[in-house]
Amino acid sequence: MEIDPGDLLLFARIVECGSFSLAAERVQLPKSTVSRRITLLEGKLGERLLQRTTRKLVLTEFGASLLEHARKVADETEAAGALAQHRQGAPSGLLRVSMPADFANVAMSAILAEFMHRYPAISLELDLSPRRVDLVAEGFDLAIRMGNLPDDATLAARRITFSSLALYASPKYTNFRGLPEHPDDLFKHDLLSLPPRLNGLIRWHLLRGKTSWERELPVRLLANSPELLVRMAATGIGIGASTEAIARPYVQTGELVRVLPEWGFPEVTGWAVFPGRRLMPAKTRVFIDTLEAAFATGRSAGM
């Protein structure tokens, strides 16, 4: 026999309050609903729990025996509510996050440090591998993902930042090979790009105001690390696509120059992706809130 714990909780509340009306107010249900559920519970158990008179409620012998179990349900429910309230007030626990290594190294160090100072009861476990983890199956609380997201009914997402990509090369390379004056000139150069590559080619989509240019191009080096592409471009082997944030230190030292400065790639959205459940743990909520606040000016910063 399966008994609904919620019905046992109602029974305990009725005994505590001494009436159906007061119990209904406490649990915020109509009195008729409370009465009906207790009647159905008695029918399922095969015995009456309460003797109802016009003046008071009296426990039956069986009701008194069941009350001990009902009170345990009520106590555990209150304990669970207190735990949830405490965690909402003071976020704690282990927070498991997956994110791209380059993004973590360039954009997240200061944010993570501030987060850990602000929430000392939260411990962080970061997965910086390039693979796309299965959040639900592998027990991750959150993932930072860039670009378009596939449809997945088990996940939800919040936009946290944008990344601006552009083309860069070293003065050594441009002195030897020259500077392209139009995207069509890229066919004459060695290109360093992020995936994907299809049929040996990469597809670059460049924008200049409202003008759009999109072509398939041969690629000399393909890597899923924007930071590695920037470093390789700085050695003089080709023109690389990277975010402004990663390229900025190399531009400041003169190791890289912007190529086709009037052209850039469409902005890439950075998402916080998490299991799509109705109640978000406090540790996850405050982490996302921290990211959104930190990247509030991310567009102008070229993150």
C-alpha positions as CSV (number, residue, x, y, z in Angstrom):
1,M,0.0,0.0,0.0
2,E,1.4,3.4,-1.0
3,I,0.5,6.3,1.2
4,D,0.9,9.9,0.0
5,P,3.3,11.6,2.5
6,G,1.4,14.8,1.8
7,D,-1.8,13.3,3.3
8,L,0.1,12.3,6.4
9,L,1.4,15.8,6.7
10,L,-2.2,17.1,6.4
11,F,-3.3,14.7,9.1
12,A,-0.5,15.9,11.5
13,R,-1.4,19.6,10.8
14,I,-5.1,18.9,11.6
15,V,-4.3,17.3,14.9
16,E,-1.9,20.2,15.8
17,C,-4.4,22.9,14.8
18,G,-7.4,21.1,16.3
19,S,-9.6,21.8,13.4
20,F,-9.9,21.3,9.7
21,S,-10.4,25.1,9.1
22,L,-7.2,26.2,10.9
23,A,-5.2,23.4,9.3
24,A,-6.5,24.5,5.8
25,E,-5.3,28.0,6.5
26,R,-1.9,26.8,7.6
27,V,-1.3,24.7,4.5
28,Q,-3.0,27.2,2.3
29,L,-5.6,24.8,0.8
30,P,-9.4,25.0,0.7
31,K,-11.1,23.4,3.7
32,S,-13.0,21.1,1.4
33,T,-9.8,19.8,-0.2
34,V,-8.3,19.0,3.2
35,S,-11.5,17.2,4.3
36,R,-11.7,15.3,1.1
37,R,-8.0,14.1,1.3
38,I,-8.4,12.9,4.8
39,T,-11.5,11.0,3.9
40,L,-9.7,9.4,1.0
41,L,-6.8,8.5,3.3
42,E,-9.1,6.9,5.8
43,G,-10.7,4.9,2.9
44,K,-7.3,3.7,1.7
45,L,-6.3,2.7,5.2
46,G,-9.6,1.1,6.0
47,E,-10.1,2.8,9.3
48,R,-11.2,6.2,10.7
49,L,-8.5,8.5,12.0
50,L,-10.7,11.1,13.6
51,Q,-14.1,11.3,15.2
52,R,-15.7,14.5,14.0
53,T,-18.2,16.2,16.2
54,T,-19.7,19.7,16.0
55,R,-17.4,20.9,18.9
56,K,-14.1,19.1,18.5
57,L,-12.0,16.4,16.8
58,V,-11.1,13.2,18.7
59,L,-8.4,10.8,17.6
60,T,-9.3,7.2,17.2
61,E,-7.0,4.5,18.6
62,F,-5.7,3.9,15.1
63,G,-5.4,7.6,14.5
64,A,-3.2,8.0,17.6
65,S,-1.0,5.1,16.4
66,L,-0.6,6.7,12.9
67,L,0.0,10.2,14.3
68,E,3.6,9.3,15.4
69,H,4.5,8.5,11.7
70,A,2.6,11.6,10.5
71,R,4.6,13.8,12.8
72,K,7.8,12.3,11.5
73,V,6.8,13.3,8.0
74,A,5.9,16.8,9.3
75,D,9.3,17.1,11.1
76,E,11.2,16.0,8.0
77,T,9.3,18.4,5.8
78,E,10.1,21.3,8.2
79,A,13.8,20.3,8.3
80,A,13.9,20.2,4.5
81,G,12.3,23.6,4.3
82,A,14.8,25.0,6.9
83,L,17.7,23.5,4.9
84,A,16.5,25.1,1.7
85,Q,15.9,28.5,3.4
86,H,19.4,28.4,4.9
87,R,21.0,27.5,1.5
88,Q,19.1,30.3,-0.1
89,G,20.3,32.7,2.5
90,A,23.9,31.5,2.6
91,P,24.8,29.6,-0.6
92,S,27.1,26.6,0.0
93,G,28.3,23.3,-1.3
94,L,30.3,22.1,-4.3
95,L,29.7,23.9,-7.6
96,R,30.9,22.0,-10.6
97,V,31.4,24.1,-13.7
98,S,32.6,23.3,-17.3
99,M,34.1,26.1,-19.4
100,P,36.6,26.6,-22.3
101,A,40.2,26.9,-21.0
102,D,41.0,30.0,-23.0
103,F,37.8,31.7,-21.7
104,A,38.8,30.8,-18.1
105,N,42.4,32.0,-18.4
106,V,41.6,35.3,-20.1
107,A,38.2,36.4,-18.8
108,M,37.5,34.4,-15.5
109,S,40.5,34.6,-13.2
110,A,39.5,37.8,-11.4
111,I,35.8,36.9,-11.5
112,L,36.5,33.5,-9.9
113,A,38.7,35.1,-7.2
114,E,36.0,37.6,-6.3
115,F,33.3,34.9,-6.3
116,M,35.3,32.7,-3.9
117,H,36.0,35.6,-1.5
118,R,32.3,36.6,-1.5
119,Y,31.0,33.1,-1.0
120,P,33.4,31.2,1.3
121,A,31.0,28.3,1.8
122,I,31.1,27.4,-1.9
123,S,33.8,25.2,-3.3
124,L,34.5,25.2,-7.0
125,E,35.4,22.3,-9.3
126,L,36.3,23.5,-12.9
127,D,36.5,21.3,-16.0
128,L,38.5,23.1,-18.7
129,S,38.6,20.3,-21.2
130,P,37.5,21.1,-24.7
131,R,34.8,18.3,-24.7
132,R,31.1,19.2,-24.3
133,V,30.2,17.6,-21.0
134,D,26.8,16.1,-20.3
135,L,25.6,18.3,-17.5
136,V,22.8,16.0,-16.2
137,A,24.6,12.6,-16.6
138,E,27.9,13.8,-15.2
139,G,26.5,15.9,-12.4
140,F,27.7,19.4,-13.5
141,D,25.8,22.4,-12.1
142,L,26.8,24.8,-15.0
143,A,28.6,25.1,-18.3
144,I,29.9,28.2,-20.1
145,R,29.3,27.6,-23.9
146,M,29.9,29.9,-26.8
147,G,27.9,30.4,-29.9
148,N,24.6,28.8,-31.0
149,L,23.1,26.2,-28.6
150,P,21.4,23.0,-29.8
151,D,17.8,22.4,-28.7
152,D,17.8,20.4,-25.5
153,A,14.6,20.2,-23.3
154,T,16.7,19.1,-20.3
155,L,18.7,22.3,-20.2
156,A,18.2,26.0,-19.8
157,A,20.5,28.9,-20.6
158,R,21.1,32.6,-19.8
159,R,23.1,34.9,-21.9
160,I,26.1,36.4,-20.0
161,T,28.5,37.9,-22.5
162,F,29.6,38.5,-26.1
163,S,32.9,37.8,-27.8
164,S,34.2,39.9,-30.7
165,L,36.5,38.1,-33.2
166,A,38.9,39.8,-35.6
167,L,41.9,38.9,-37.8
168,Y,45.5,39.4,-36.6
169,A,49.0,38.8,-38.0
170,S,52.5,39.7,-37.0
171,P,54.5,42.5,-38.6
172,K,57.0,39.9,-39.7
173,Y,54.3,38.1,-41.7
174,T,52.8,41.2,-43.2
175,N,56.2,42.6,-44.2
176,F,56.9,39.4,-46.1
177,R,53.4,38.6,-47.5
178,G,51.7,42.0,-47.5
179,L,48.4,43.1,-46.0
180,P,45.1,42.0,-47.5
181,E,43.1,45.0,-48.6
182,H,39.8,43.1,-49.0
183,P,38.5,39.7,-47.7
184,D,38.9,38.3,-51.2
185,D,42.7,38.7,-50.7
186,L,42.6,36.1,-47.9
187,F,42.8,33.3,-50.5
188,K,46.4,34.4,-51.1
189,H,47.4,34.0,-47.4
190,D,48.1,31.3,-44.8
191,L,45.1,31.2,-42.4
192,L,44.8,30.1,-38.8
193,S,41.3,29.3,-37.7
194,L,39.0,27.8,-35.2
195,P,36.9,24.7,-36.2
196,P,34.9,23.4,-37.9
197,R,36.6,22.5,-41.2
198,L,34.5,20.9,-43.9
199,N,36.0,19.3,-46.9
200,G,39.4,20.8,-46.0
201,L,38.0,24.3,-46.0
202,I,36.8,26.7,-43.3
203,R,33.9,29.2,-43.7
204,W,34.6,32.7,-42.6
205,H,31.8,35.3,-42.3
206,L,33.0,38.9,-42.1
207,L,31.0,42.1,-41.6
208,R,31.7,45.7,-42.4
209,G,28.8,47.7,-41.2
210,K,25.9,46.3,-43.2
211,T,28.2,44.7,-45.8
212,S,28.5,40.9,-45.4
213,W,31.2,38.7,-46.9
214,E,31.2,34.9,-46.5
215,R,33.4,32.4,-48.3
216,E,35.0,29.0,-47.9
217,L,38.8,29.3,-47.5
218,P,41.7,26.9,-47.3
219,V,43.2,26.8,-43.8
220,R,46.9,26.3,-42.8
221,L,46.3,25.6,-39.1
222,L,43.1,24.5,-37.4
223,A,42.9,24.6,-33.6
224,N,40.1,24.8,-31.0
225,S,42.1,27.3,-28.9
226,P,41.9,31.0,-29.7
227,E,44.9,31.6,-27.5
228,L,47.1,29.1,-29.4
229,L,46.0,30.7,-32.7
230,V,47.1,34.1,-31.4
231,R,50.5,32.8,-30.3
232,M,51.1,31.0,-33.6
233,A,50.1,34.2,-35.5
234,A,52.6,36.1,-33.4
235,T,55.4,33.8,-34.6
236,G,54.7,34.9,-38.2
237,I,53.2,31.8,-39.8
238,G,49.8,33.3,-40.9
239,I,46.7,35.4,-40.2
240,G,44.7,34.2,-37.3
241,A,41.2,34.7,-36.1
242,S,40.8,35.4,-32.4
243,T,38.9,37.4,-29.8
244,E,40.0,40.9,-29.1
245,A,40.6,40.1,-25.4
246,I,43.1,37.4,-26.2
247,A,44.9,39.4,-28.9
248,R,45.0,42.7,-27.0
249,P,48.3,42.0,-25.0
250,Y,50.1,41.0,-28.3
251,V,48.8,44.1,-30.1
252,Q,50.0,46.3,-27.2
253,T,53.5,44.9,-27.4
254,G,53.6,45.2,-31.2
255,E,53.8,41.4,-31.8
256,L,50.5,41.5,-33.7
257,V,48.6,44.0,-35.8
258,R,45.0,44.0,-36.8
259,V,44.3,42.8,-40.3
260,L,41.4,44.1,-42.3
261,P,40.5,46.4,-39.4
262,E,37.2,47.6,-40.9
263,W,36.0,43.9,-41.0
264,G,35.1,41.7,-38.2
265,F,33.3,38.4,-37.4
266,P,29.7,38.4,-36.1
267,E,29.6,38.5,-32.3
268,V,29.6,35.2,-30.5
269,T,27.3,34.9,-27.5
270,G,28.5,33.3,-24.3
271,W,25.9,31.3,-22.4
272,A,25.5,30.0,-18.9
273,V,23.9,26.6,-19.4
274,F,22.4,24.6,-16.6
275,P,19.9,21.7,-16.0
276,G,16.4,23.0,-16.7
277,R,14.8,22.4,-13.3
278,R,12.2,24.6,-11.7
279,L,14.2,25.4,-8.5
280,M,17.8,26.5,-9.1
281,P,20.3,25.8,-6.3
282,A,21.4,29.0,-4.6
283,K,25.1,28.2,-5.4
284,T,24.3,28.1,-9.1
285,R,22.1,31.2,-9.0
286,V,24.7,33.4,-7.3
287,F,27.4,32.2,-9.7
288,I,25.3,33.2,-12.7
289,D,24.4,36.5,-11.1
290,T,28.1,37.1,-10.6
291,L,28.9,36.4,-14.2
292,E,26.1,38.7,-15.5
293,A,27.3,41.5,-13.3
294,A,31.0,41.1,-14.2
295,F,30.2,41.0,-18.0
296,A,27.7,43.8,-17.9
297,T,30.3,45.9,-19.9
298,G,31.7,42.8,-21.7
299,R,30.7,44.1,-25.1
300,S,32.8,47.2,-24.9
301,A,35.6,45.3,-23.3
302,G,35.8,42.9,-26.2
303,M,35.3,39.9,-24.0
